[in-house]
Amino acid sequence: MLTESWLKANHNKTHAKVFERADRDALSVRVSAKGKIVFQYRYRYDGKPCRLDLGVYPNLSLKDARQKLMTAKALLDEGKNPKIEFALEKAQHKAEHTFAELFDVWYDSVCAKSKKSAPQIKASVELHLTAKLGDLPLGRISIRQWLDVFEPIAERTPAIAERLLVNVKQLLKWAKKRRIINENCLSDIYAKSDLGVKKRRAKRVLADDEISLLFMALDNSRTAYKNRLFVELCLMWGCRNGELRTALKSDFDFDKKIWVLPWHKHKTGKVTERDIVRPILPQMEALLIELMSLQDTPYLILNDKSNDPMSDKAPLSIPYNLMQWIRKNTGIEMAHWSMHDLRRTARTNFSAITSRDVAELMIGHEIKGEQASYDYYDYLDEQTKAYKKWLDKLDGLRQANKKA
Protein backbone atom coordinates (compact mmCIF):
# COMPACT_ATOMS: atom_id res chain seq x y z
CA MET A 1 0.00 0.00 0.00
CA LEU A 2 1.24 3.46 -0.88
CA THR A 3 2.01 6.19 1.64
CA GLU A 4 2.91 9.84 1.23
CA SER A 5 6.30 9.25 2.86
CA TRP A 6 7.15 6.42 0.43
CA LEU A 7 6.19 8.61 -2.54
CA LYS A 8 8.39 11.46 -1.30
CA ALA A 9 11.32 9.11 -0.75
CA ASN A 10 11.14 7.68 -4.27
CA HIS A 11 10.27 10.86 -6.17
CA ASN A 12 13.14 11.83 -8.53
CA LYS A 13 15.28 9.02 -7.10
CA THR A 14 17.35 7.02 -9.61
CA HIS A 15 16.39 3.36 -9.91
CA ALA A 16 17.95 0.46 -11.76
CA LYS A 17 14.79 -0.10 -13.80
CA VAL A 18 11.14 0.77 -14.15
CA PHE A 19 8.93 -0.79 -11.47
CA GLU A 20 5.38 -0.62 -10.14
CA ARG A 21 3.92 -0.55 -6.66
CA ALA A 22 0.29 -1.26 -5.80
CA ASP A 23 -1.93 0.74 -3.51
CA ARG A 24 -5.50 -0.52 -3.19
CA ASP A 25 -8.68 -0.78 -5.25
CA ALA A 26 -6.67 -1.29 -8.48
CA LEU A 27 -4.64 1.89 -7.93
CA SER A 28 -0.88 1.68 -8.40
CA VAL A 29 2.12 3.78 -9.36
CA ARG A 30 4.61 3.31 -12.14
CA VAL A 31 8.09 4.56 -11.23
CA SER A 32 10.58 5.29 -14.01
CA ALA A 33 14.34 4.77 -13.79
CA LYS A 34 14.70 8.53 -13.17
CA GLY A 35 12.13 8.56 -10.40
CA LYS A 36 9.05 9.89 -12.22
CA ILE A 37 5.97 8.58 -10.43
CA VAL A 38 2.68 8.15 -12.33
CA PHE A 39 -0.58 7.07 -10.66
CA GLN A 40 -2.40 4.42 -12.71
CA TYR A 41 -5.74 2.64 -12.60
CA ARG A 42 -5.93 -0.91 -13.95
CA TYR A 43 -9.33 -2.25 -14.98
CA ARG A 44 -11.06 -4.38 -17.58
CA TYR A 45 -13.43 -2.95 -20.18
CA ASP A 46 -15.36 -5.07 -22.63
CA GLY A 47 -13.32 -8.02 -21.44
CA LYS A 48 -9.99 -6.40 -22.25
CA PRO A 49 -7.34 -5.13 -19.79
CA CYS A 50 -6.92 -1.35 -19.71
CA ARG A 51 -4.63 1.08 -17.93
CA LEU A 52 -5.43 4.75 -17.25
CA ASP A 53 -2.83 7.33 -16.20
CA LEU A 54 -4.43 9.46 -13.49
CA GLY A 55 -1.63 11.98 -12.97
CA VAL A 56 1.96 12.58 -11.97
CA TYR A 57 3.18 12.86 -8.37
CA PRO A 58 3.54 15.38 -6.68
CA ASN A 59 1.27 17.43 -8.98
CA LEU A 60 -1.38 14.89 -8.02
CA SER A 61 -1.29 13.89 -4.34
CA LEU A 62 -2.06 10.40 -3.08
CA LYS A 63 -5.33 11.63 -1.59
CA ASP A 64 -6.40 13.26 -4.87
CA ALA A 65 -5.32 10.19 -6.86
CA ARG A 66 -7.59 8.00 -4.74
CA GLN A 67 -10.45 10.47 -5.28
CA LYS A 68 -9.83 10.50 -9.02
CA LEU A 69 -9.85 6.70 -8.94
CA MET A 70 -13.37 6.80 -7.48
CA THR A 71 -14.49 9.03 -10.36
CA ALA A 72 -13.02 6.57 -12.87
CA LYS A 73 -14.70 3.61 -11.16
CA ALA A 74 -18.04 5.42 -11.20
CA LEU A 75 -17.70 5.88 -14.96
CA LEU A 76 -16.92 2.19 -15.35
CA ASP A 77 -20.02 1.30 -13.33
CA GLU A 78 -22.05 3.40 -15.80
CA GLY A 79 -20.71 1.28 -18.65
CA LYS A 80 -18.30 3.94 -19.87
CA ASN A 81 -14.62 3.51 -20.60
CA PRO A 82 -12.80 5.80 -18.12
CA LYS A 83 -9.80 6.20 -20.41
CA ILE A 84 -11.97 7.53 -23.23
CA GLU A 85 -14.05 9.75 -20.92
CA PHE A 86 -10.95 11.30 -19.34
CA ALA A 87 -9.44 11.88 -22.80
CA LEU A 88 -12.63 13.59 -23.99
CA GLU A 89 -12.69 15.85 -20.93
CA LYS A 90 -9.04 16.77 -21.44
CA ALA A 91 -9.65 17.57 -25.10
CA GLN A 92 -12.66 19.69 -24.17
CA HIS A 93 -10.58 21.71 -21.71
CA LYS A 94 -7.91 22.26 -24.36
CA ALA A 95 -10.59 23.50 -26.76
CA GLU A 96 -12.15 25.89 -24.25
CA HIS A 97 -12.04 29.54 -25.20
CA THR A 98 -11.69 32.38 -22.76
CA PHE A 99 -14.28 35.06 -22.13
CA ALA A 100 -12.06 37.66 -23.81
CA GLU A 101 -11.56 35.49 -26.92
CA LEU A 102 -15.25 34.73 -27.37
CA PHE A 103 -16.34 38.27 -26.61
CA ASP A 104 -14.11 39.51 -29.45
CA VAL A 105 -15.64 36.98 -31.87
CA TRP A 106 -19.21 37.80 -30.77
CA TYR A 107 -18.49 41.53 -30.92
CA ASP A 108 -17.20 41.39 -34.50
CA SER A 109 -19.84 39.00 -35.82
CA VAL A 110 -22.93 40.20 -33.95
CA CYS A 111 -22.62 43.27 -31.75
CA ALA A 112 -20.72 45.61 -34.07
CA LYS A 113 -23.09 44.78 -36.93
CA SER A 114 -26.37 45.20 -35.06
CA LYS A 115 -25.89 47.76 -32.28
CA LYS A 116 -25.22 51.47 -32.68
CA SER A 117 -23.83 51.55 -29.15
CA ALA A 118 -21.32 48.77 -29.91
CA PRO A 119 -18.20 50.89 -29.19
CA GLN A 120 -19.61 51.88 -25.78
CA ILE A 121 -20.44 48.24 -25.02
CA LYS A 122 -16.90 47.14 -25.88
CA ALA A 123 -15.39 49.92 -23.79
CA SER A 124 -17.53 48.94 -20.78
CA VAL A 125 -16.57 45.27 -21.09
CA GLU A 126 -12.87 46.06 -21.40
CA LEU A 127 -13.00 48.45 -18.45
CA HIS A 128 -15.04 46.35 -16.02
CA LEU A 129 -14.84 42.67 -17.05
CA THR A 130 -11.77 41.80 -19.11
CA ALA A 131 -9.18 42.34 -16.37
CA LYS A 132 -11.07 40.16 -13.87
CA LEU A 133 -12.61 37.45 -16.05
CA GLY A 134 -11.03 37.79 -19.48
CA ASP A 135 -8.57 34.89 -19.14
CA LEU A 136 -11.12 32.42 -17.73
CA PRO A 137 -12.89 29.81 -19.90
CA LEU A 138 -16.30 31.31 -20.66
CA GLY A 139 -18.19 28.09 -19.99
CA ARG A 140 -16.67 27.67 -16.53
CA ILE A 141 -17.30 31.15 -15.12
CA SER A 142 -19.87 30.62 -12.37
CA ILE A 143 -22.90 32.73 -11.51
CA ARG A 144 -21.14 33.72 -8.29
CA GLN A 145 -18.10 34.97 -10.21
CA TRP A 146 -20.29 37.03 -12.55
CA LEU A 147 -22.29 38.51 -9.68
CA ASP A 148 -19.14 39.33 -7.70
CA VAL A 149 -18.25 41.63 -10.60
CA PHE A 150 -21.72 42.94 -11.47
CA GLU A 151 -22.97 43.78 -7.96
CA PRO A 152 -20.36 46.42 -7.02
CA ILE A 153 -20.83 48.06 -10.44
CA ALA A 154 -24.62 48.13 -9.90
CA GLU A 155 -24.12 50.05 -6.66
CA ARG A 156 -21.97 52.70 -8.35
CA THR A 157 -23.39 52.92 -11.87
CA PRO A 158 -26.61 50.91 -12.32
CA ALA A 159 -26.94 51.71 -16.02
CA ILE A 160 -23.48 50.30 -16.77
CA ALA A 161 -24.22 47.14 -14.76
CA GLU A 162 -27.41 46.61 -16.75
CA ARG A 163 -25.58 47.17 -20.04
CA LEU A 164 -22.93 44.61 -19.07
CA LEU A 165 -25.45 42.02 -17.90
CA VAL A 166 -27.62 42.32 -21.01
CA ASN A 167 -24.68 41.91 -23.38
CA VAL A 168 -22.94 39.12 -21.47
CA LYS A 169 -26.25 37.20 -21.45
CA GLN A 170 -26.46 37.65 -25.21
CA LEU A 171 -22.88 36.43 -25.59
CA LEU A 172 -23.61 33.33 -23.49
CA LYS A 173 -26.79 32.61 -25.46
CA TRP A 174 -24.84 32.95 -28.73
CA ALA A 175 -22.09 30.62 -27.46
CA LYS A 176 -24.57 28.02 -26.20
CA LYS A 177 -26.40 27.89 -29.54
CA ARG A 178 -23.08 27.11 -31.22
CA ARG A 179 -22.29 24.37 -28.65
CA ILE A 180 -19.24 26.31 -27.50
CA ILE A 181 -20.52 26.19 -23.92
CA ASN A 182 -23.05 23.88 -22.29
CA GLU A 183 -25.24 26.40 -20.50
CA ASN A 184 -26.07 30.07 -20.13
CA CYS A 185 -25.69 30.42 -16.38
CA LEU A 186 -27.05 33.99 -16.45
CA SER A 187 -30.28 33.19 -18.29
CA ASP A 188 -32.37 33.67 -15.12
CA ILE A 189 -30.43 36.66 -13.77
CA TYR A 190 -32.08 40.07 -14.21
CA ALA A 191 -30.86 43.60 -13.58
CA LYS A 192 -33.93 44.66 -11.60
CA SER A 193 -34.51 41.64 -9.35
CA ASP A 194 -30.93 40.39 -8.94
CA LEU A 195 -28.79 43.52 -9.18
CA GLY A 196 -31.31 45.98 -7.74
CA VAL A 197 -31.19 48.17 -10.84
CA LYS A 198 -34.27 50.38 -10.96
CA LYS A 199 -35.15 52.10 -14.19
CA ARG A 200 -36.44 55.58 -13.66
CA ARG A 201 -38.70 56.69 -16.45
CA ALA A 202 -37.47 60.03 -17.75
CA LYS A 203 -40.08 62.76 -17.30
CA ARG A 204 -38.26 65.92 -18.33
CA VAL A 205 -40.40 68.02 -20.66
CA LEU A 206 -39.61 71.68 -21.25
CA ALA A 207 -42.47 74.00 -20.32
CA ASP A 208 -43.43 76.85 -22.64
CA ASP A 209 -41.48 79.44 -20.66
CA GLU A 210 -38.41 77.18 -20.77
CA ILE A 211 -38.71 76.86 -24.55
CA SER A 212 -38.78 80.66 -24.71
CA LEU A 213 -35.58 80.77 -22.65
CA LEU A 214 -34.02 78.20 -24.96
CA PHE A 215 -34.74 80.40 -27.98
CA MET A 216 -33.28 83.39 -26.16
CA ALA A 217 -30.06 81.42 -25.63
CA LEU A 218 -29.99 80.18 -29.22
CA ASP A 219 -30.45 83.70 -30.57
CA ASN A 220 -27.97 85.45 -28.28
CA SER A 221 -25.32 83.02 -27.02
CA ARG A 222 -22.02 82.18 -28.69
CA THR A 223 -23.19 78.65 -29.46
CA ALA A 224 -21.74 77.52 -32.79
CA TYR A 225 -24.12 78.37 -35.63
CA LYS A 226 -24.37 74.78 -36.84
CA ASN A 227 -25.25 73.64 -33.31
CA ARG A 228 -27.97 76.29 -33.03
CA LEU A 229 -29.52 75.09 -36.27
CA PHE A 230 -29.17 71.47 -35.13
CA VAL A 231 -31.00 72.12 -31.84
CA GLU A 232 -33.82 74.00 -33.56
CA LEU A 233 -34.38 71.27 -36.14
CA CYS A 234 -34.38 68.55 -33.46
CA LEU A 235 -37.02 70.50 -31.53
CA MET A 236 -39.08 71.18 -34.65
CA TRP A 237 -39.20 67.59 -35.89
CA GLY A 238 -39.03 65.77 -32.56
CA CYS A 239 -36.61 63.40 -34.25
CA ARG A 240 -33.88 61.35 -32.63
CA ASN A 241 -30.81 63.56 -32.70
CA GLY A 242 -28.84 60.69 -34.27
CA GLU A 243 -31.18 60.72 -37.26
CA LEU A 244 -30.23 64.33 -37.97
CA ARG A 245 -26.55 63.98 -36.98
CA THR A 246 -25.89 61.27 -39.55
CA ALA A 247 -28.24 62.52 -42.28
CA LEU A 248 -27.04 63.04 -45.83
CA LYS A 249 -27.97 66.15 -47.76
CA SER A 250 -29.50 63.86 -50.36
CA ASP A 251 -32.02 62.61 -47.77
CA PHE A 252 -33.84 65.95 -48.06
CA ASP A 253 -35.99 66.46 -51.15
CA PHE A 254 -36.83 70.15 -51.46
CA ASP A 255 -38.94 69.54 -54.56
CA LYS A 256 -41.26 67.08 -52.84
CA LYS A 257 -40.77 68.82 -49.48
CA ILE A 258 -39.96 65.59 -47.63
CA TRP A 259 -37.15 64.17 -45.53
CA VAL A 260 -36.75 60.46 -46.25
CA LEU A 261 -34.80 58.60 -43.58
CA PRO A 262 -33.85 55.17 -45.02
CA TRP A 263 -35.05 52.22 -42.93
CA HIS A 264 -31.53 50.93 -42.28
CA LYS A 265 -30.52 54.24 -40.67
CA HIS A 266 -33.11 54.54 -37.91
CA LYS A 267 -33.85 52.63 -34.71
CA THR A 268 -37.10 50.89 -35.65
CA GLY A 269 -36.14 50.26 -39.27
CA LYS A 270 -34.51 46.92 -38.58
CA VAL A 271 -37.89 45.66 -37.40
CA THR A 272 -40.25 47.46 -39.77
CA GLU A 273 -38.00 47.82 -42.86
CA ARG A 274 -39.86 51.08 -43.48
CA ASP A 275 -38.37 54.46 -44.24
CA ILE A 276 -39.40 57.38 -42.05
CA VAL A 277 -40.93 60.10 -44.21
CA ARG A 278 -41.40 63.53 -42.66
CA PRO A 279 -42.62 66.74 -44.30
CA ILE A 280 -40.30 69.72 -44.72
CA LEU A 281 -42.07 72.96 -43.86
CA PRO A 282 -40.71 76.36 -44.98
CA GLN A 283 -39.13 77.15 -41.59
CA MET A 284 -37.36 73.77 -41.63
CA GLU A 285 -36.22 74.21 -45.22
CA ALA A 286 -34.65 77.58 -44.43
CA LEU A 287 -32.60 76.08 -41.59
CA LEU A 288 -31.59 73.08 -43.70
CA ILE A 289 -30.35 75.33 -46.50
CA GLU A 290 -28.31 77.29 -43.96
CA LEU A 291 -26.77 74.09 -42.60
CA MET A 292 -25.96 72.74 -46.04
CA SER A 293 -24.23 75.97 -47.03
CA LEU A 294 -21.75 75.72 -44.16
CA GLN A 295 -19.66 72.96 -45.75
CA ASP A 296 -19.23 71.12 -49.04
CA THR A 297 -19.61 67.44 -48.12
CA PRO A 298 -22.41 64.89 -48.57
CA TYR A 299 -23.28 65.16 -44.87
CA LEU A 300 -25.78 67.59 -43.39
CA ILE A 301 -23.72 68.44 -40.30
CA LEU A 302 -20.11 67.75 -39.36
CA ASN A 303 -17.89 67.44 -36.34
CA ASP A 304 -15.79 70.50 -35.61
CA LYS A 305 -12.69 70.71 -37.83
CA SER A 306 -13.57 67.45 -39.57
CA ASN A 307 -15.30 66.09 -42.64
CA ASP A 308 -16.97 63.34 -40.62
CA PRO A 309 -20.65 63.50 -39.66
CA MET A 310 -21.39 64.81 -36.18
CA SER A 311 -20.56 62.11 -33.62
CA ASP A 312 -22.86 60.88 -30.88
CA LYS A 313 -20.74 62.64 -28.24
CA ALA A 314 -20.77 66.05 -29.94
CA PRO A 315 -24.31 67.10 -28.85
CA LEU A 316 -23.81 66.15 -25.20
CA SER A 317 -22.40 69.51 -24.14
CA ILE A 318 -24.81 71.69 -26.14
CA PRO A 319 -27.67 71.71 -23.58
CA TYR A 320 -25.25 72.41 -20.73
CA ASN A 321 -23.72 75.39 -22.53
CA LEU A 322 -27.16 76.82 -23.28
CA MET A 323 -28.29 76.36 -19.67
CA GLN A 324 -25.12 78.07 -18.47
CA TRP A 325 -25.82 81.06 -20.72
CA ILE A 326 -29.38 81.27 -19.38
CA ARG A 327 -28.17 81.15 -15.77
CA LYS A 328 -25.53 83.86 -16.30
CA ASN A 329 -27.74 86.18 -18.32
CA THR A 330 -31.16 85.76 -16.70
CA GLY A 331 -30.36 84.36 -13.26
CA ILE A 332 -32.68 81.42 -13.97
CA GLU A 333 -31.37 77.97 -13.03
CA MET A 334 -33.02 75.58 -15.46
CA ALA A 335 -33.55 71.97 -14.41
CA HIS A 336 -31.21 69.75 -16.40
CA TRP A 337 -32.38 68.68 -19.83
CA SER A 338 -30.78 66.73 -22.68
CA MET A 339 -31.20 66.66 -26.45
CA HIS A 340 -33.49 63.66 -26.02
CA ASP A 341 -35.70 65.74 -23.73
CA LEU A 342 -36.38 68.06 -26.69
CA ARG A 343 -37.80 65.02 -28.49
CA ARG A 344 -39.99 64.23 -25.47
CA THR A 345 -41.07 67.88 -25.33
CA ALA A 346 -42.11 67.82 -28.98
CA ARG A 347 -43.99 64.52 -28.60
CA THR A 348 -45.87 65.83 -25.56
CA ASN A 349 -46.98 68.88 -27.53
CA PHE A 350 -47.96 66.75 -30.53
CA SER A 351 -50.63 65.09 -28.36
CA ALA A 352 -52.48 68.40 -28.15
CA ILE A 353 -52.55 69.01 -31.90
CA THR A 354 -52.99 65.63 -33.63
CA SER A 355 -54.02 62.00 -33.16
CA ARG A 356 -51.88 59.50 -31.31
CA ASP A 357 -51.06 57.52 -34.48
CA VAL A 358 -49.88 60.61 -36.34
CA ALA A 359 -47.88 61.81 -33.34
CA GLU A 360 -46.14 58.44 -33.11
CA LEU A 361 -45.29 58.51 -36.82
CA MET A 362 -43.92 62.03 -36.50
CA ILE A 363 -41.30 60.89 -33.98
CA GLY A 364 -40.54 57.69 -35.88
CA HIS A 365 -42.07 55.15 -33.52
CA GLU A 366 -43.14 51.74 -34.77
CA ILE A 367 -46.85 51.23 -35.40
CA LYS A 368 -48.04 48.36 -33.21
CA GLY A 369 -50.31 45.39 -33.81
CA GLU A 370 -52.32 44.56 -36.91
CA GLN A 371 -52.05 48.13 -38.15
CA ALA A 372 -48.31 47.61 -38.67
CA SER A 373 -49.03 44.88 -41.23
CA TYR A 374 -51.75 46.64 -43.21
CA ASP A 375 -51.35 50.39 -42.87
CA TYR A 376 -48.60 51.74 -45.15
CA TYR A 377 -50.09 55.22 -45.52
CA ASP A 378 -47.47 57.91 -44.78
CA TYR A 379 -49.92 60.43 -43.23
CA LEU A 380 -47.91 63.27 -44.79
CA ASP A 381 -50.87 65.65 -44.99
CA GLU A 382 -51.76 64.98 -41.37
CA GLN A 383 -48.14 65.36 -40.31
CA THR A 384 -47.84 68.64 -42.21
CA LYS A 385 -50.90 70.09 -40.47
CA ALA A 386 -49.60 69.04 -37.07
CA TYR A 387 -46.09 70.36 -37.71
CA LYS A 388 -47.53 73.69 -38.88
CA LYS A 389 -49.38 74.09 -35.57
CA TRP A 390 -46.24 73.11 -33.64
CA LEU A 391 -43.99 75.51 -35.56
CA ASP A 392 -46.52 78.31 -35.12
CA LYS A 393 -46.41 77.69 -31.37
CA LEU A 394 -42.59 77.68 -31.36
CA ASP A 395 -42.53 80.93 -33.31
CA GLY A 396 -44.90 82.47 -30.78
CA LEU A 397 -42.69 81.37 -27.88
CA ARG A 398 -39.63 82.83 -29.58
CA GLN A 399 -41.36 86.16 -30.20
CA ALA A 400 -42.62 86.29 -26.61
CA ASN A 401 -39.07 86.64 -25.36
CA LYS A 402 -38.25 89.36 -27.85
CA LYS A 403 -41.22 91.41 -26.63
CA ALA A 404 -40.33 90.90 -22.96
Secondary structure, DSSP 8 states (H G I E B T S, - for coil): ---HHHHHHHTT---SS-EEEE-STTEEEEE-TT--EEEEEEEEETTEEEEEEEEEETTS-HHHHHHHHHHHHHHHHTT--HHHHHHHHHHHHHH--BHHHHHHHHIIIIIHHH-TTHHHHHHHHIIIIIHHHTTSBGGG--HHHHHHHHHHHHHH-HHHHHHHHHHHHHHHHHHHHTTSSS--TTTT--HHHHH------------HHHHHHHHHHHHHS---HHHHHHHHHHHHHT--HHHHHT-BGGGEETTTTEEEE-GGGSTTHHHH---EEEE--HHHHHHHHHHHHT--SSBSSB-TTSSSB--SSGGGHHHHHHHHHHHHHH--------HHHHHHHHHHHHTTTS-HHHHHHHTT----THHHHH-----HHHHHHHHHHHHHHHHHHHHHHHH-
